Amino acid sequence: MFQRSSLAWPIVLASVLVPLIVALLVMWVVDQTQSQRWVLLVIGVIVITVILFGVVAYFYWTIREVRLNIRQANFLDAVTHELKSPIASMKLCLQTLDLRTVTAEQQRELHRFMLEDIQRLDGLIDHMLTIARLGAEPTISQVEIVFLPTVLQRCIDEVRRRYDLDAERITLTCEDCLVPGRERDLEMVFLNLLDNAVKYGGKEPRVIVECKRTPRGRIQTRISDSGSGISFDLRRKIFQRFYRGGSELERTTKGTGLGLHIVKSLVGRMRGKVIVHGRGPLSGATFEVDLPGHIATERGTPPDAGPPPANRVDTTETSSDTMEPDSAPVSPVTPLPG
C-alpha cells in the first residue's frame, strides 16, 4: 500500500531549482535597473518571488509526505510483526496441546502463554482504536478525580509482571496527588512510558518514578530509566505518529511507533504537557508529565484514607473515546511500545 520513497530526488531538484530562480531574480533586477524600466522591475520581482516561494513550499510539503510515507511503511511492517508473532505463538501452543500429552502444570503454562498473547493483541487493537478517535469532535463526558499513586502502582505492578522484574528494578516515590481525568487514559499514559523505560533501559533496566506537587500547583510525574538516553534532535520527533528511528526490517526492539504519540495526545487532552530530558537521575532519559491537580490533604481528603471516591464533574473532551458510559466495564490496558 505504501512504497518506501526516497528523499534524494526532491532534495536534488530543490537544490537545483531554487538557486536557478534566485539567479533569474537577480538578473532581472540588474537588467531592469539598468534599463530604468521600474514598472516591469516591480512586476517581475513580485512574480519571480511568488514562484520562488511556491517552489519552496512545494518541495517542503513533498519532503514531509515522503517522510510520512516511510513512517507509514515502517508502521505496516511493525503491525504485521506484532500481529503474526502472538498468532504464531498461540498456534504452537494449541498444536502442542492437540498433538502431545502434557501434564496439568504444562497445560497451565501453555494457557498462560496464550493469555499473554491475547492481551498483546488486545492492546494493539485498543491503541489502534485510540489513535482513530483522538482527532474526533469534542463530546460531553464525565471526568474522575483520580488518586494518582494507585494508578502508578498498578501500572508498575503490570510492567513488573510483564518483564518478570524484581521489585527494586522499579521504585516509586509519590505524594498523595489527585488529578482530573479518565483513569483508563492515565493508565495508558503511564503504562506506555514505563514499558518504554524498561524496554530501552538496557540489559538490567532500572526505573525511578517520582510524583510530586510543583510550586506552580501542578502535579509532576517523572519517569527516569537507565538506558542510553535520547539525543536532542530526536526529542520532538519521537512524539510524531508512526515515528521510529531506522528501518523496521533491521530493528530488534518491538513496537509500532504509536505509543508516545498517544501519550502526548492524551496528556494534552487533560490540559497537561509531556517533556523528555536527555539525562536524569539515572544514565538514560527522563519523561516528565505535568498535569493539573492537587494534594489530597489540600481539599480535605486525609492521606491515610486511601483513594478518594470518584468525584465527577462535567467537562468537554476532544475525543469520541469519552463517549463510553461510566458504567461500562474497563478492560485491562496494554501499552503499545514505541
HELIX and SHEET records of a PDB file:
HELIX    1   1 ALA A    8  SER A   35  1                                  28    
HELIX    2   2 TRP A   38  LEU A   99  1                                  62    
HELIX    3   3 ALA A  104  ARG A  133  1                                  30    
HELIX    4   4 LEU A  148  TYR A  163  1                                  16    
HELIX    5   5 ALA A  167  ARG A  169  5                                   3    
HELIX    6   6 GLU A  183  LYS A  199  1                                  17    
HELIX    7   7 PHE A  232  LEU A  234  5                                   3    
HELIX    8   8 LYS A  237  PHE A  239  5                                   3    
HELIX    9   9 GLU A  248  GLU A  250  5                                   3    
HELIX   10  10 GLY A  259  ARG A  269  1                                  11    
HELIX   11  11 ALA A  296  ARG A  299  5                                   4    
HELIX   12  12 PRO A  303  ALA A  305  5                                   3    
HELIX   13  13 SER A  320  MET A  323  5                                   4    
SHEET    1   A 4 HIS A 294  ILE A 295  0                                        
SHEET    2   A 4 CYS A 177  GLY A 181 -1                                        
SHEET    3   A 4 THR A 139  PHE A 147 -1                                        
SHEET    4   A 4 VAL A 313  GLU A 317 -1                                        
SHEET    1   B 5 ILE A 170  CYS A 174  0                                        
SHEET    2   B 5 VAL A 207  ARG A 213  1                                        
SHEET    3   B 5 ARG A 218  ASP A 225 -1                                        
SHEET    4   B 5 THR A 286  PRO A 292 -1                                        
SHEET    5   B 5 LYS A 273  HIS A 277 -1                                        
END                                                                             
